Amino acid sequence: MKQVQEAFIVAATRTPIGRSHKGYFRHTRPDELLATTLRAALAQVPGLDPAAIEDVICGCAIPEAQQGLNVARVGAVLAGLPKSVGGITVNRFCASGLSALQMAADRIRVGEADVMIAAGTESMSMVPMMGNSPSLSPSIFSDPDDLERYGIAYGMGLTAEKVAQQWKVSREDQDRFAVASHQKAVAAMQAGEFTDEITPVQVEDRSVDLDSAQVSVKLRTVNLDEGARPDTSMEGLAKLRTVFAARGSVTAGNSSQTSDGAGALILVSEAALKRFGLTPLARFVSYASRGVQPHIMGIGPVEAIPVALKAAGLHQDDIDWIELNEAFAAQSLAVIQTLGLNPDKINPLGGAIALGHPLGATGAIRAATVVHGLRRRQQRYGMVTMCVGMGQGAAGIIERV
């Protein structure tokens, strides 16, 4: 790709992450969550003319039902953006939000646009993991000995078990990693580390009085992620049964939480910075996605990270902050082990095991975390990286400016 100009991030925000099914946003539509973040991102740059926005690119892993019908355009309309602003929904499963960021940056970097919005939204409360009517080609199952093909049909938990076996990641190590994720997340919330990146959301709580048949509605504002538990311990996690394999090691406690949430970032060219008098928060540096064998999809970042680093002209040690999405402790530890990543740089504020993983929204959410985290700690380079279902890895690098 021939780059003609830089892409700068001038706004980055996200909703709190709610637990699916019984959490904050179980009754909140994902298009409404998206609209909330779009409005909040625009509020961070009051000098920007919304009519200058070229497009909204939104990641969504299961783009159907309440998050179907091109949720990017729906969210843009709900947010009150000018009707001239387009919208397109993209799907790279767990890396959808990160791919939306890459695509928005690339439109600017090749000179096709000056102002773009990248976002992600997902409701795992309203839309199930595999969608409402999943249908794989029967050919996938034609040769169960062909792991490259048959692995596509593996459940995510089974792929984590495969990674744990192949990379010799113990149950104890997975549980220890999970405990650390909760401890870091709880400490970060107590220290107010998420304040800059989170847009508070007002939700409705409804209750019914059976005697009077009256429905009462109470409004409350949520401003913290819902999943982190201060009482998580090795002893508690050790009592959990394995979920995906009878003699396995992957449990609900050392896996990411199913969640609801959204995030949005505004990107502009240098010309737009000058035109609207904007202050850049960060620069989008590089991105890479690579495929791996589907039955060990969790190892995907091992292939994507070196490519993203090479494209940026950086070395692994140059990265100060790494958001390695914790789909499962097993795959996170395998990636750290294989690449020799510095554990002190991994998920300083906790990861998806504690904070949650709203699939297609996670890339945008974690990018907002990196943008604001680098600025608070006066660090230079951050990375968002994740494994992707059916065998992929993705990585994006951001520089504080």
GUKOL-897398 format. One record per residue (C-alpha): residue number from 1; residue in three letters; chain; x, y, z. Coordinates in nm, 4 decimals. Each point is the difference from the previous one (the first is absolute). Example, Ala and Ser with C-alpha at 12.3 -4.5 7.8 and 13.67 -1.06 7.14 Angstrom:
// residues 2
FIVEX    i   aa  ch        xx        yy        zz
FIVEX    1  ALA   A    1.2300   -0.4500    0.7800
FIVEX    2  SER   A    0.1370    0.3440   -0.0660
// end
This chain:
// residues 401
FIVEX    i   aa  ch        xx        yy        zz
FIVEX    1  MET   A    0.0000    0.0000    0.0000
FIVEX    2  LYS   A    0.1394    0.3361   -0.1023
FIVEX    3  GLN   A   -0.0495    0.2387    0.2890
FIVEX    4  VAL   A   -0.0488    0.3654   -0.0864
FIVEX    5  GLN   A   -0.1004    0.1420    0.3391
FIVEX    6  GLU   A   -0.0246   -0.0943    0.3667
FIVEX    7  ALA   A   -0.3182   -0.0978    0.1845
FIVEX    8  PHE   A   -0.0407    0.1600    0.3437
FIVEX    9  ILE   A   -0.2415   -0.0996    0.2747
FIVEX   10  VAL   A   -0.1684    0.3065    0.1503
FIVEX   11  ALA   A   -0.2718   -0.1666    0.2086
FIVEX   12  ALA   A   -0.0364   -0.3409    0.1618
FIVEX   13  THR   A   -0.2706   -0.1229    0.2323
FIVEX   14  ARG   A   -0.1993   -0.3047    0.0988
FIVEX   15  THR   A   -0.2911   -0.1093    0.2097
FIVEX   16  PRO   A    0.0510   -0.1955    0.3183
FIVEX   17  ILE   A    0.0014   -0.3732   -0.0741
FIVEX   18  GLY   A   -0.3028   -0.1806    0.1382
FIVEX   19  ARG   A   -0.0410   -0.3683    0.0730
FIVEX   20  SER   A   -0.2215   -0.1682   -0.2537
FIVEX   21  HIS   A   -0.3503   -0.1233    0.0846
FIVEX   22  LYS   A   -0.0151    0.1247    0.3600
FIVEX   23  GLY   A    0.2084    0.3162   -0.0194
FIVEX   24  TYR   A   -0.0312    0.3746   -0.0550
FIVEX   25  PHE   A   -0.0905   -0.0135   -0.3672
FIVEX   26  ARG   A   -0.2136   -0.3131   -0.0242
FIVEX   27  HIS   A   -0.2907    0.2183   -0.1197
FIVEX   28  THR   A    0.2090    0.2606   -0.1853
FIVEX   29  ARG   A    0.0230   -0.0401   -0.3756
FIVEX   30  PRO   A    0.3461   -0.0127   -0.1571
FIVEX   31  ASP   A   -0.0908    0.2661   -0.2559
FIVEX   32  GLU   A   -0.0882    0.2310    0.2881
FIVEX   33  LEU   A    0.3318   -0.0785    0.1707
FIVEX   34  LEU   A    0.1751    0.0841   -0.3260
FIVEX   35  ALA   A   -0.1910    0.3273   -0.0353
FIVEX   36  THR   A    0.0961    0.0925    0.3564
FIVEX   37  THR   A    0.3706   -0.0372   -0.0749
FIVEX   38  LEU   A   -0.0270    0.1861   -0.3303
FIVEX   39  ARG   A   -0.1582    0.2991    0.1714
FIVEX   40  ALA   A    0.2549   -0.0150    0.2814
FIVEX   41  ALA   A    0.2945   -0.0163   -0.2400
FIVEX   42  LEU   A   -0.1279    0.3066   -0.1862
FIVEX   43  ALA   A   -0.0408    0.1849    0.3286
FIVEX   44  GLN   A    0.3743   -0.0429    0.0575
FIVEX   45  VAL   A    0.0763    0.2073   -0.3120
FIVEX   46  PRO   A   -0.2453    0.2931    0.0059
FIVEX   47  GLY   A    0.1902    0.1785   -0.2743
FIVEX   48  LEU   A   -0.0615   -0.2775   -0.2528
FIVEX   49  ASP   A   -0.2775    0.0508   -0.2544
FIVEX   50  PRO   A   -0.1977   -0.3300   -0.0029
FIVEX   51  ALA   A   -0.0764    0.0578   -0.3670
FIVEX   52  ALA   A    0.3685   -0.0578   -0.0717
FIVEX   53  ILE   A   -0.0237   -0.3637    0.1127
FIVEX   54  GLU   A    0.0383   -0.2257   -0.3017
FIVEX   55  ASP   A   -0.1156   -0.3300    0.1446
FIVEX   56  VAL   A   -0.0690   -0.2044    0.3136
FIVEX   57  ILE   A    0.1634   -0.3420   -0.0059
FIVEX   58  CYS   A   -0.1331   -0.2239    0.2753
FIVEX   59  GLY   A    0.1181   -0.3450    0.0999
FIVEX   60  CYS   A   -0.2542   -0.2611    0.1064
FIVEX   61  ALA   A    0.0675   -0.3724    0.0322
FIVEX   62  ILE   A   -0.3593   -0.1208   -0.0369
FIVEX   63  PRO   A   -0.1653    0.2681   -0.2174
FIVEX   64  GLU   A   -0.3598   -0.1185    0.0132
FIVEX   65  ALA   A   -0.3238    0.0606    0.1896
FIVEX   66  GLN   A    0.0328    0.3072    0.2271
FIVEX   67  GLN   A    0.3483    0.0683   -0.1408
FIVEX   68  GLY   A   -0.0801   -0.0861   -0.3600
FIVEX   69  LEU   A   -0.1241    0.2109   -0.2916
FIVEX   70  ASN   A    0.3380    0.1776   -0.0222
FIVEX   71  VAL   A    0.0230    0.1052    0.3632
FIVEX   72  ALA   A    0.2653    0.2589   -0.0886
FIVEX   73  ARG   A   -0.2487    0.2042   -0.2019
FIVEX   74  VAL   A   -0.2773   -0.0575    0.2526
FIVEX   75  GLY   A    0.2255    0.1230    0.2803
FIVEX   76  ALA   A    0.1018    0.3066   -0.2002
FIVEX   77  VAL   A   -0.3640    0.0940   -0.0574
FIVEX   78  LEU   A   -0.0921   -0.0607    0.3661
FIVEX   79  ALA   A    0.2951    0.2161    0.1066
FIVEX   80  GLY   A   -0.1331    0.2895   -0.2047
FIVEX   81  LEU   A    0.2940    0.0169   -0.2400
FIVEX   82  PRO   A   -0.0633    0.1845   -0.3253
FIVEX   83  LYS   A   -0.1741   -0.2220   -0.2529
FIVEX   84  SER   A    0.2988    0.0528   -0.2298
FIVEX   85  VAL   A    0.2088   -0.2197    0.2309
FIVEX   86  GLY   A    0.0124   -0.3568   -0.1258
FIVEX   87  GLY   A    0.0271   -0.3208    0.1977
FIVEX   88  ILE   A    0.1394   -0.3468   -0.0610
FIVEX   89  THR   A    0.0121   -0.3015    0.2323
FIVEX   90  VAL   A    0.3035   -0.2303   -0.0102
FIVEX   91  ASN   A    0.0497   -0.3438    0.1497
FIVEX   92  ARG   A    0.3274   -0.1632    0.0954
FIVEX   93  PHE   A   -0.1553   -0.1615    0.3068
FIVEX   94  CYS   A    0.1962    0.1057    0.3108
FIVEX   95  ALA   A    0.2207    0.2366   -0.2017
FIVEX   96  SER   A   -0.2917    0.1803   -0.1649
FIVEX   97  GLY   A    0.0435    0.3207    0.1986
FIVEX   98  LEU   A    0.3745    0.0010   -0.0593
FIVEX   99  SER   A   -0.0513   -0.0619   -0.3725
FIVEX  100  ALA   A   -0.2448    0.2906   -0.0077
FIVEX  101  LEU   A    0.2739    0.2200    0.1466
FIVEX  102  GLN   A    0.2503   -0.1227   -0.2579
FIVEX  103  MET   A   -0.2412    0.0586   -0.2891
FIVEX  104  ALA   A   -0.0855    0.3493    0.1181
FIVEX  105  ALA   A    0.3684    0.0841    0.0368
FIVEX  106  ASP   A    0.0799   -0.1394   -0.3432
FIVEX  107  ARG   A   -0.2666    0.2119   -0.1685
FIVEX  108  ILE   A    0.1782    0.3029    0.1433
FIVEX  109  ARG   A    0.3536   -0.1256   -0.0594
FIVEX  110  VAL   A   -0.0580   -0.0550   -0.3713
FIVEX  111  GLY   A   -0.1631    0.3391   -0.0379
FIVEX  112  GLU   A   -0.3603   -0.1100   -0.0549
FIVEX  113  ALA   A   -0.1401    0.1696    0.3105
FIVEX  114  ASP   A    0.0883    0.2608    0.2609
FIVEX  115  VAL   A   -0.2430   -0.0897    0.2815
FIVEX  116  MET   A   -0.1141   -0.3520    0.0900
FIVEX  117  ILE   A   -0.1615   -0.1763    0.2944
FIVEX  118  ALA   A    0.1010   -0.3523    0.1032
FIVEX  119  ALA   A   -0.2215   -0.1857    0.2446
FIVEX  120  GLY   A   -0.1181   -0.3337    0.1292
FIVEX  121  THR   A   -0.3152   -0.1233    0.1690
FIVEX  122  GLU   A   -0.1267   -0.3336    0.1271
FIVEX  123  SER   A   -0.2823   -0.1274    0.2173
FIVEX  124  MET   A    0.0591   -0.3565    0.1074
FIVEX  125  SER   A   -0.3166    0.0319    0.2086
FIVEX  126  MET   A   -0.2187    0.0498   -0.3049
FIVEX  127  VAL   A    0.1885   -0.1932   -0.2672
FIVEX  128  PRO   A    0.1443   -0.3432    0.0886
FIVEX  129  MET   A    0.3640   -0.0945   -0.0585
FIVEX  130  MET   A   -0.0582   -0.1807   -0.3306
FIVEX  131  GLY   A   -0.2971    0.2075   -0.1083
FIVEX  132  ASN   A   -0.3645   -0.1038   -0.0114
FIVEX  133  SER   A    0.0284   -0.2535   -0.2796
FIVEX  134  PRO   A    0.3622   -0.1044   -0.0615
FIVEX  135  SER   A    0.0571   -0.2148   -0.3059
FIVEX  136  LEU   A    0.3450   -0.1244   -0.0979
FIVEX  137  SER   A    0.0569   -0.1613   -0.3363
FIVEX  138  PRO   A   -0.0339   -0.3803    0.0325
FIVEX  139  SER   A    0.3292   -0.0257   -0.1878
FIVEX  140  ILE   A    0.1765    0.1233    0.3138
FIVEX  141  PHE   A   -0.0807   -0.3333    0.1647
FIVEX  142  SER   A    0.0912   -0.2196   -0.2976
FIVEX  143  ASP   A    0.3435   -0.0916    0.1362
FIVEX  144  PRO   A    0.0326    0.0123    0.3789
FIVEX  145  ASP   A    0.3700   -0.0855   -0.0329
FIVEX  146  ASP   A    0.0622    0.3235   -0.1898
FIVEX  147  LEU   A    0.0525    0.2351    0.2952
FIVEX  148  GLU   A    0.0501    0.2981   -0.2306
FIVEX  149  ARG   A   -0.3541   -0.0476   -0.1218
FIVEX  150  TYR   A   -0.1701   -0.1734    0.2907
FIVEX  151  GLY   A    0.1529    0.2426    0.2480
FIVEX  152  ILE   A   -0.2298    0.2725   -0.1331
FIVEX  153  ALA   A   -0.2873   -0.1795    0.1703
FIVEX  154  TYR   A    0.1787   -0.0243    0.3375
FIVEX  155  GLY   A   -0.1623    0.1875    0.2833
FIVEX  156  MET   A    0.2185    0.2768    0.1390
FIVEX  157  GLY   A    0.0493   -0.1859    0.3274
FIVEX  158  LEU   A    0.1287   -0.3092   -0.1756
FIVEX  159  THR   A    0.2556    0.2074   -0.1882
FIVEX  160  ALA   A    0.1199    0.1341    0.3355
FIVEX  161  GLU   A    0.0339   -0.3559    0.1267
FIVEX  162  LYS   A    0.2049   -0.0870   -0.3096
FIVEX  163  VAL   A    0.2305    0.2971    0.0625
FIVEX  164  ALA   A    0.0368   -0.0918    0.3679
FIVEX  165  GLN   A    0.1000   -0.3527   -0.0974
FIVEX  166  GLN   A    0.2403    0.0952   -0.2789
FIVEX  167  TRP   A    0.1713    0.2818    0.1925
FIVEX  168  LYS   A   -0.0145   -0.1873    0.3320
FIVEX  169  VAL   A   -0.1881    0.2705    0.1874
FIVEX  170  SER   A   -0.1113   -0.1351    0.3369
FIVEX  171  ARG   A   -0.3336    0.0562    0.1724
FIVEX  172  GLU   A    0.1824    0.1650    0.2889
FIVEX  173  ASP   A    0.1748    0.2470   -0.2309
FIVEX  174  GLN   A   -0.3300    0.0833   -0.1696
FIVEX  175  ASP   A   -0.1718    0.0621    0.3307
FIVEX  176  ARG   A    0.2910    0.2121    0.1246
FIVEX  177  PHE   A   -0.0212    0.2102   -0.3172
FIVEX  178  ALA   A   -0.3756    0.0428    0.0542
FIVEX  179  VAL   A    0.0452    0.1103    0.3615
FIVEX  180  ALA   A    0.2549    0.2591   -0.1118
FIVEX  181  SER   A   -0.2425    0.1307   -0.2627
FIVEX  182  HIS   A   -0.2662    0.0628    0.2653
FIVEX  183  GLN   A    0.2484    0.1514    0.2435
FIVEX  184  LYS   A    0.1325    0.2448   -0.2583
FIVEX  185  ALA   A   -0.3501    0.0953   -0.1151
FIVEX  186  VAL   A   -0.1265    0.0620    0.3538
FIVEX  187  ALA   A    0.3080    0.2090    0.0830
FIVEX  188  ALA   A   -0.0415    0.2001   -0.3217
FIVEX  189  MET   A   -0.3637    0.0777    0.0741
FIVEX  190  GLN   A    0.0805    0.1056    0.3546
FIVEX  191  ALA   A    0.2715    0.2310   -0.1340
FIVEX  192  GLY   A   -0.2324    0.1536   -0.2600
FIVEX  193  GLU   A    0.2121   -0.1206   -0.2900
FIVEX  194  PHE   A   -0.3011   -0.0541   -0.2279
FIVEX  195  THR   A   -0.1611    0.3387    0.0601
FIVEX  196  ASP   A    0.1402    0.1709   -0.3101
FIVEX  197  GLU   A   -0.1052   -0.2738   -0.2380
FIVEX  198  ILE   A   -0.3463   -0.0910    0.1309
FIVEX  199  THR   A   -0.3194    0.1790   -0.0964
FIVEX  200  PRO   A   -0.2600   -0.0534    0.2761
FIVEX  201  VAL   A   -0.3241   -0.1540   -0.1248
FIVEX  202  GLN   A   -0.3483    0.0395    0.1442
FIVEX  203  VAL   A   -0.1925   -0.3271    0.0224
FIVEX  204  GLU   A   -0.3548   -0.0893    0.0999
FIVEX  205  ASP   A   -0.0837   -0.2506    0.2717
FIVEX  206  ARG   A   -0.3584   -0.1256   -0.0211
FIVEX  207  SER   A   -0.1965   -0.1855    0.2650
FIVEX  208  VAL   A   -0.3596   -0.1209    0.0166
FIVEX  209  ASP   A   -0.2321    0.0206    0.2983
FIVEX  210  LEU   A   -0.2112   -0.3131   -0.0418
FIVEX  211  ASP   A   -0.2761    0.1263    0.2308
FIVEX  212  SER   A   -0.0568    0.3245   -0.1865
FIVEX  213  ALA   A    0.1260   -0.1202   -0.3394
FIVEX  214  GLN   A    0.2035    0.3198   -0.0181
FIVEX  215  VAL   A    0.3429    0.0240   -0.1604
FIVEX  216  SER   A    0.2454    0.2325    0.1668
FIVEX  217  VAL   A    0.3021    0.1387   -0.1814
FIVEX  218  LYS   A    0.3110    0.1250    0.1744
FIVEX  219  LEU   A    0.2882    0.1690   -0.1763
FIVEX  220  ARG   A    0.3605   -0.0375    0.1068
FIVEX  221  THR   A    0.3341    0.0953   -0.1486
FIVEX  222  VAL   A    0.2720   -0.2625   -0.0382
FIVEX  223  ASN   A    0.3619    0.1064   -0.0392
FIVEX  224  LEU   A    0.2123   -0.3053    0.0852
FIVEX  225  ASP   A    0.0554   -0.3381   -0.1567
FIVEX  226  GLU   A   -0.2149   -0.2622    0.1644
FIVEX  227  GLY   A    0.2055   -0.3179   -0.0159
FIVEX  228  ALA   A    0.2977    0.0513    0.2309
FIVEX  229  ARG   A   -0.0301   -0.1865    0.3306
FIVEX  230  PRO   A    0.2209    0.0946    0.2950
FIVEX  231  ASP   A   -0.0627   -0.3350    0.1678
FIVEX  232  THR   A    0.1486   -0.2100   -0.2830
FIVEX  233  SER   A    0.2559   -0.2413    0.1433
FIVEX  234  MET   A    0.2011   -0.3047   -0.0952
FIVEX  235  GLU   A   -0.2027   -0.2038    0.2465
FIVEX  236  GLY   A   -0.3282    0.1121   -0.1507
FIVEX  237  LEU   A    0.1076   -0.0586   -0.3591
FIVEX  238  ALA   A    0.1362   -0.3443    0.0864
FIVEX  239  LYS   A   -0.3516   -0.1101    0.0959
FIVEX  240  LEU   A   -0.1428    0.0740   -0.3457
FIVEX  241  ARG   A   -0.0641   -0.2886   -0.2347
FIVEX  242  THR   A    0.1462   -0.0034   -0.3479
FIVEX  243  VAL   A   -0.2519    0.1097   -0.2596
FIVEX  244  PHE   A    0.1116   -0.1396   -0.3334
FIVEX  245  ALA   A    0.1895   -0.3230    0.0687
FIVEX  246  ALA   A   -0.0448   -0.2517    0.2820
FIVEX  247  ARG   A    0.3730   -0.0225    0.0676
FIVEX  248  GLY   A    0.0781    0.3495   -0.1181
FIVEX  249  SER   A    0.1180    0.3147    0.1744
FIVEX  250  VAL   A   -0.2147    0.2803   -0.1441
FIVEX  251  THR   A   -0.2742    0.1262    0.2315
FIVEX  252  ALA   A   -0.2420    0.2883    0.0116
FIVEX  253  GLY   A    0.2362    0.1618    0.2490
FIVEX  254  ASN   A    0.3057    0.0064   -0.2289
FIVEX  255  SER   A   -0.1933    0.0985   -0.3135
FIVEX  256  SER   A   -0.1260    0.3372   -0.1170
FIVEX  257  GLN   A   -0.3439    0.1115    0.1121
FIVEX  258  THR   A   -0.2819    0.0291   -0.2514
FIVEX  259  SER   A   -0.0923    0.3660   -0.0004
FIVEX  260  ASP   A   -0.1754    0.3003   -0.1500
FIVEX  261  GLY   A    0.1616    0.3295   -0.0977
FIVEX  262  ALA   A    0.1131    0.2447   -0.2668
FIVEX  263  GLY   A    0.2887    0.2305   -0.0827
FIVEX  264  ALA   A    0.0770    0.2752   -0.2506
FIVEX  265  LEU   A    0.3028    0.1961   -0.1216
FIVEX  266  ILE   A    0.0242    0.2995   -0.2323
FIVEX  267  LEU   A    0.2927    0.0124   -0.2431
FIVEX  268  VAL   A    0.1098    0.2940   -0.2110
FIVEX  269  SER   A    0.2731    0.1038   -0.2409
FIVEX  270  GLU   A    0.2580    0.2691    0.0738
FIVEX  271  ALA   A   -0.1947    0.2332   -0.2284
FIVEX  272  ALA   A   -0.3127   -0.0537    0.2114
FIVEX  273  LEU   A    0.1991    0.0632    0.3180
FIVEX  274  LYS   A    0.0954    0.3426   -0.1310
FIVEX  275  ARG   A   -0.3395    0.0765   -0.1544
FIVEX  276  PHE   A   -0.1949   -0.0642    0.3203
FIVEX  277  GLY   A    0.2685    0.0914    0.2529
FIVEX  278  LEU   A    0.0077   -0.3482    0.1530
FIVEX  279  THR   A    0.2567   -0.1489    0.2380
FIVEX  280  PRO   A    0.1067   -0.3560   -0.0839
FIVEX  281  LEU   A    0.0018   -0.2624    0.2734
FIVEX  282  ALA   A    0.1855   -0.2668   -0.1964
FIVEX  283  ARG   A    0.1079   -0.1181   -0.3431
FIVEX  284  PHE   A   -0.1089   -0.3285   -0.1522
FIVEX  285  VAL   A    0.3275   -0.1622   -0.1016
FIVEX  286  SER   A   -0.0541   -0.3463   -0.1481
FIVEX  287  TYR   A   -0.2207   -0.3055   -0.0154
FIVEX  288  ALA   A    0.0308   -0.3642   -0.0971
FIVEX  289  SER   A   -0.2276   -0.3013   -0.0150
FIVEX  290  ARG   A    0.1123   -0.3558   -0.0686
FIVEX  291  GLY   A   -0.1638   -0.3401   -0.0147
FIVEX  292  VAL   A    0.0891   -0.3029    0.2123
FIVEX  293  GLN   A   -0.1366   -0.3529    0.0289
FIVEX  294  PRO   A   -0.3625    0.0335    0.1119
FIVEX  295  HIS   A    0.0239   -0.2610    0.2751
FIVEX  296  ILE   A    0.2671    0.2091    0.1775
FIVEX  297  MET   A   -0.1452    0.3398   -0.0851
FIVEX  298  GLY   A    0.1148    0.1429    0.3347
FIVEX  299  ILE   A    0.3604    0.0130   -0.1161
FIVEX  300  GLY   A   -0.0887    0.2503   -0.2747
FIVEX  301  PRO   A    0.1797    0.3021    0.1531
FIVEX  302  VAL   A    0.3308   -0.1878   -0.0316
FIVEX  303  GLU   A   -0.0261    0.0397   -0.3765
FIVEX  304  ALA   A   -0.1526    0.3489   -0.0117
FIVEX  305  ILE   A    0.2188    0.1838    0.2514
FIVEX  306  PRO   A    0.3349   -0.0367   -0.1819
FIVEX  307  VAL   A   -0.1581    0.1194   -0.3256
FIVEX  308  ALA   A   -0.1517    0.3077    0.1640
FIVEX  309  LEU   A    0.3326    0.0787    0.1661
FIVEX  310  LYS   A    0.1887   -0.0318   -0.3292
FIVEX  311  ALA   A   -0.2492    0.2266   -0.1763
FIVEX  312  ALA   A    0.0512    0.2593    0.2751
FIVEX  313  GLY   A    0.3793   -0.0313   -0.0086
FIVEX  314  LEU   A   -0.0037   -0.0932    0.3679
FIVEX  315  HIS   A    0.1336   -0.2744    0.2223
FIVEX  316  GLN   A   -0.1979   -0.1857    0.2630
FIVEX  317  ASP   A    0.1831    0.1829    0.2793
FIVEX  318  ASP   A   -0.1155    0.3355   -0.1428
FIVEX  319  ILE   A   -0.3592   -0.0732    0.1008
FIVEX  320  ASP   A   -0.0838    0.1442    0.3416
FIVEX  321  TRP   A   -0.3589   -0.1204    0.0413
FIVEX  322  ILE   A   -0.1499   -0.3211   -0.1415
FIVEX  323  GLU   A   -0.3717   -0.0704    0.0059
FIVEX  324  LEU   A    0.0032   -0.3749   -0.0647
FIVEX  325  ASN   A   -0.3645   -0.1000   -0.0053
FIVEX  326  GLU   A   -0.0531   -0.2729    0.2551
FIVEX  327  ALA   A   -0.2376   -0.2246   -0.1923
FIVEX  328  PHE   A    0.1351   -0.2782    0.2197
FIVEX  329  ALA   A    0.2848   -0.0075    0.2488
FIVEX  330  ALA   A    0.1386   -0.3027   -0.1852
FIVEX  331  GLN   A    0.0477    0.1803   -0.3303
FIVEX  332  SER   A    0.1198    0.3216    0.1618
FIVEX  333  LEU   A    0.2739   -0.1875    0.1854
FIVEX  334  ALA   A    0.0936   -0.1939   -0.3138
FIVEX  335  VAL   A    0.0408    0.3253   -0.1955
FIVEX  336  ILE   A    0.2053    0.1614    0.2777
FIVEX  337  GLN   A    0.2189   -0.3102    0.0255
FIVEX  338  THR   A    0.0563   -0.0421   -0.3740
FIVEX  339  LEU   A    0.0882    0.3631   -0.0738
FIVEX  340  GLY   A    0.1755    0.0673    0.3293
FIVEX  341  LEU   A   -0.2241    0.2965    0.0764
FIVEX  342  ASN   A    0.0706    0.1969    0.3156
FIVEX  343  PRO   A   -0.2800   -0.0937    0.2459
FIVEX  344  ASP   A    0.0308    0.3408    0.1690
FIVEX  345  LYS   A   -0.1185    0.1661   -0.3219
FIVEX  346  ILE   A   -0.2970   -0.2315   -0.0528
FIVEX  347  ASN   A   -0.3445    0.1356    0.0913
FIVEX  348  PRO   A    0.1096    0.2418    0.2750
FIVEX  349  LEU   A   -0.3637    0.0634    0.0943
FIVEX  350  GLY   A   -0.1199   -0.3584   -0.0293
FIVEX  351  GLY   A   -0.1418   -0.1760   -0.3013
FIVEX  352  ALA   A   -0.3082   -0.1711   -0.1366
FIVEX  353  ILE   A   -0.0035   -0.2703    0.2681
FIVEX  354  ALA   A   -0.0853    0.2723    0.2515
FIVEX  355  LEU   A   -0.1346    0.2841   -0.2127
FIVEX  356  GLY   A   -0.1938   -0.1956   -0.2613
FIVEX  357  HIS   A    0.0185   -0.0606   -0.3736
FIVEX  358  PRO   A   -0.2916    0.1339   -0.2060
FIVEX  359  LEU   A    0.1390   -0.1674   -0.3130
FIVEX  360  GLY   A   -0.0072    0.2455   -0.2921
FIVEX  361  ALA   A    0.0144    0.3031    0.2287
FIVEX  362  THR   A    0.3116   -0.1070    0.1888
FIVEX  363  GLY   A    0.2561    0.1308   -0.2505
FIVEX  364  ALA   A   -0.1448    0.3519    0.0123
FIVEX  365  ILE   A   -0.0406   -0.0169    0.3777
FIVEX  366  ARG   A    0.3570   -0.1103    0.0626
FIVEX  367  ALA   A    0.1319    0.2575   -0.2486
FIVEX  368  ALA   A   -0.1659    0.2687    0.2123
FIVEX  369  THR   A    0.1719   -0.1507    0.3040
FIVEX  370  VAL   A    0.3390    0.0211   -0.1712
FIVEX  371  VAL   A   -0.0504    0.3569   -0.1240
FIVEX  372  HIS   A   -0.0831    0.1347    0.3436
FIVEX  373  GLY   A    0.2388   -0.2301    0.1871
FIVEX  374  LEU   A    0.3002    0.1137   -0.2025
FIVEX  375  ARG   A   -0.0841    0.3615    0.0734
FIVEX  376  ARG   A   -0.0464   -0.0517    0.3731
FIVEX  377  ARG   A    0.3277   -0.1847    0.0354
FIVEX  378  GLN   A    0.1878    0.2091   -0.2569
FIVEX  379  GLN   A    0.0932   -0.3090   -0.1991
FIVEX  380  ARG   A    0.0548   -0.0038   -0.3735
FIVEX  381  TYR   A   -0.1155   -0.3200   -0.1708
FIVEX  382  GLY   A   -0.2949   -0.2273    0.0710
FIVEX  383  MET   A   -0.1348   -0.3102   -0.1687
FIVEX  384  VAL   A   -0.3405   -0.1650   -0.0188
FIVEX  385  THR   A    0.0136   -0.3652   -0.0999
FIVEX  386  MET   A   -0.2353   -0.2955    0.0065
FIVEX  387  CYS   A   -0.0765   -0.3447   -0.1270
FIVEX  388  VAL   A   -0.2950   -0.0459   -0.2334
FIVEX  389  GLY   A   -0.2442   -0.2864   -0.0393
FIVEX  390  MET   A    0.0537   -0.2436   -0.2887
FIVEX  391  GLY   A    0.3733    0.0618    0.0135
FIVEX  392  GLN   A    0.1293    0.3555   -0.0260
FIVEX  393  GLY   A    0.2035    0.2508    0.1947
FIVEX  394  ALA   A    0.0006    0.3792   -0.0176
FIVEX  395  ALA   A    0.2198    0.2751    0.1401
FIVEX  396  GLY   A   -0.0078    0.3790   -0.0219
FIVEX  397  ILE   A    0.2577    0.2495    0.1245
FIVEX  398  ILE   A   -0.0755    0.3501    0.1317
FIVEX  399  GLU   A    0.2431    0.2819    0.0855
FIVEX  400  ARG   A   -0.0668    0.2774    0.2501
FIVEX  401  VAL   A    0.0629    0.3434   -0.1513
// end
